[in-house]
Amino acid sequence: MGKALEFLTLDFFDPKEFSIPLSFSSIDYREIGKRKGSFSKTIVMPSTKRNDAYFGYAFSVDNEARFDPKVKVAVRIQEIEFEGILQLKSIQLKNGKTLSYSVNIFGDLGGWASLIGEGTLRDLTHHTSHTLTKDNIINSWSGEEEYVYPLINYGNRFRNEDAGFNLDPSLWRPAFFAIPLIRQIFKEVGYTFIDTDLQRTPLKDLILPFTSKEVEFDDTIFDAEASQPIPSTIEIFNAALIVDGKNSTSATQVYRSKIPFLSEDEDNSNLFDLPNSSYYVQSDGVYSFNGSVKIDHNATSERNLNPGDVIGYFSLSLQVISSSGGVSDIKLSPDFDVFHFQNTTTDVPISLSQQLSKGDIVILLFSANIFGTQPGSNLKNKSSFDFRHNSGTYKIHPTNLPLVAGSTINHAKVIQNIKKIDLIREVISLGNFRVITNNQDRTIEFINADSFLKEEQEDWSTKLDTSRQSSITHIQNDGAKELEWNYNNDTDDAFVEELGERFDEPFARARVQMDSEFRKGTQVIKGSIFSSTVDRADSLGGTLMPSMAKSDSDGSFDTSHENRILIWGGLRSGSIIVDQEAQSQYPYSYFSDSTFSLTWDESNFNPSVLGLVNRYYQSTISTLNNSKLLSCWMWLTSKDISNLDFRTVKVIDGSHYYLNNIKDYQVNKNTPTRVELISR
C-alpha cells in the first residue's frame, strides 16, 4: 500500500484540544458471534490548503466535490505507532465552497475488511484454468493443487449402478481449497496470511465444492484488427457476367468467401483454426453466435451507372460441415442487405442460437449476389466490384454445453460466487478463531481460542486507578438463555430436506442452554452462509460420498445449490473406475466423519463425533458461564498502547485476567482509560 500518511500532519479544527479516542478489542464475550476491529472512528476535518491538496489528490476530489468513495489510503498515528486505513465518506459544502471532510479510520480487522470490500471469489486476480482429463482428475487427489476432484453425488451419476460403473470425466466437478483462496485474498490487499493454528485443525482441508447449475464456459472471441480484402472482383460486359476471366450465361452471379479473421483474441480451448477461419465443436449443445462484421464495398463502371443505383445484395451465413460430411448453410443476417454503386461501409449484425453436434466444423461465410440484366438493374458494359472485410467481432458462446474430456475449466467461472469477506468470516466462525493483525509487518493470523493466551504475564497492578469506581459482574447475567448455531437451508436438496424431516428439526443446528437464571431468549451466534451437505452411502462398492442433488433417479444435474463446505479427506480404499481405468482408492470428502463433523452439533449419524461447537466453542461457553468481568479505570501510556498484546495474561493484585477491550483511549491526554478484563 505504500508509505502511510502521517495522520497528525493534516489540519484539524482545533489542533491544541483535538484528541483521537481509540477503542481496542480482541473479542467481546457478550457478543461472541461478532469479531470486532480493534479501532474505527469518524472524524470531521476542516477545508484548508493542506487538507484540500491531500484529499483532492488521494480521492480525486473535483471542483464539484465529487470523489471516489472506494479509495482507501494508509494512515499512521505516530504517537502510538498505530497504522490503519483512512477513507473519505462525505464532503460538506456551503454556497459551492467546501467546508469540511468527514473521514473514517479503520484499524486491524476493520482496516483489512474495508480493503477487501464487496468483491467475490471470482474477482481474485490469480485464477487459472485447467483441462478436464482423467490425469488431471487423478493427479488432483494428491492435494497439492488449488483444486481437487472429490467423489460427490450430483444426481448425474451413480444411479444405483454397481462398482463396475465407469466414471467418465464429464461426470466430475472440481472443488477448491479454502486456505489458498484466503491467502490470495489477503495478498491482494497487501497482507501475509499466517495459518499455523488453522493448519492444526481439520479446517485446513476445507474445500468449496462445485454448486452451480451448470459449468459456465468462456466466450471464444475473434477480432479483425485491420482491413482485409475479400478477392471478389466480378466483371460484367454486354450483360454477360465474367468471373475469373470466364463468361457466364447467368443473369446474377453469387460469390461466396470465408471471412478471414486475422487475430485470435480469446480462445482458451484452442477451438478456432485461424488459417481456415473455422470453429471446431467440442460437444453436443446449444451455441450462440453474436457480434458484427463491417463490410466495405465499392464498384466501378465504364458507363450507365449512377451513384446510389442498387447493384446487388449480400448476407452472412454459417456453413456447418457435419462430422458425417454433410454441409448446411444457416443465415445470420437479414436476407437483403443491399449495396449500391458507390463506396459504402455496412455494419452487418451476427445473431444466432444453434444446436450443434460434436465434431461439426463451423465457418462464417460472406455471400454477394450481383445483379446482371435483372429488371431494374442498369448494369451495362464492364463493371467491377470489390469487397473488403473492414473490422468486427465474432463471438461464440456455448450456452448449454455439457462437460466432456478436454473441456477447459476456468476457475473464475466454476468457483462458488461468494463474497471474499464472507469466506474469511465463515472460517473464523467455524473454528472460533481470534484474529491477530500486525500492521507494521503486514501479517494476519488466525489463532484458536484455546491456544490464544500465552504463558507470559504482565503485571498491571500499578496501572489501576483506585480513585475511580470499579465493578465486577458475572458475564452470565447478561445475554440470552439459549445460544444457537445453524446453517442456511437448501430447499433444492431433497436429501437435506429428507434428513430434516427424519430428525424433526433442521439438520446441523446446535443449541446450548446457559447456566444463568437471569438470561432470557435465544441468541443466534452464527447463521452460516453455507448449507449442510449430507453423506449418503451408495451401492458403488460401499463408498460413502456427500450428496448434493435434487434427484438421484433421473440422471441429470438440474438444479443449483446453496453455497457448501466440505472437508477433503484424501484417498480411501474402494474400487472405482475412472475413464475405463480401475482405481483401488477413491477421493473422499465429508461433512460428517468418524472423528470430526462440520455440523455445529455432534453428528446425527454418530453421536460420538464432535461437531464444531463442542470442539471449538466449549472454552468460550465455559467463560460465559463461569468467568467474571472486571470493569475499571487504568493509567495507560502511549507505549502501553503501542505494545498492546491481548494474548498475554494481565495480573492485577495477584488475580489473573485477560484483556477484553479498551474503550476510548485518548491520544496525547494524561487521563485514565476504561478497561474491561475477564477473569481466568
Buried (B, 14 or more C-beta within 10 A) or exposed (E): EEEBBEBBEBBBEEEEEBEBEBBBBBBEBBEBBEBBBBBBBEBBBBBBEEBBEBBBEBBEBEEEBEBEEEEBBBBBBBBBBBBBBBBBEBBBEEEEEBEBBBBBBBBBBBBBBBBBEEEBBBBBEEBEBBBBBBEBBBBBBEEEBBBBBBBBBBBBBBBEEEBEBEBBBBBBBBBBBBBBBBBBBBBBBEBEBBBEBBEEBBBBBBBBBBBBEBBBBBBBBBBBEEEBEBEBBBBBBEEBBBBEEEEBEEBBBEBBBBBBBBEBBEBBBEBBEEEEBBBBBBBBBEBBBBBBBBBBBBBEBEEEBEEEBBBBBBBBBBBBBBEEEEEEBEEBBEEEBEBBBBEBEBEBBBEBEBEBEEBBBBBBBBBBBBBBBEEEBBBBBBBBBBBBBBBBBBBBBBEEBBBBBEBBBBBBBBBBBBBBBBBBBBBBBBBBBBBBBBBEEBBBBBBBBEEBBEEEEBEBEEBBBEEEEBEEEBBBEBBBBBBBBBBBBBEBBBBBBEBBEEEEEBBBBBBBEBEBEEBEEEBEBBEBBBBBBBBBEBEBBEBBBBBBBBBBEEEEBBBEBBBBBBBBBBBEEBBBBBBEEEBEBBBBBBBBBEEBBBBBBBBBBEEEBBBBBBBBBBEBBEBBBEBBBBBBBBBBEBEBBEEBEBBBBBBBEEEBBBBBBBBEBBBEEEEBBBBBBBBE
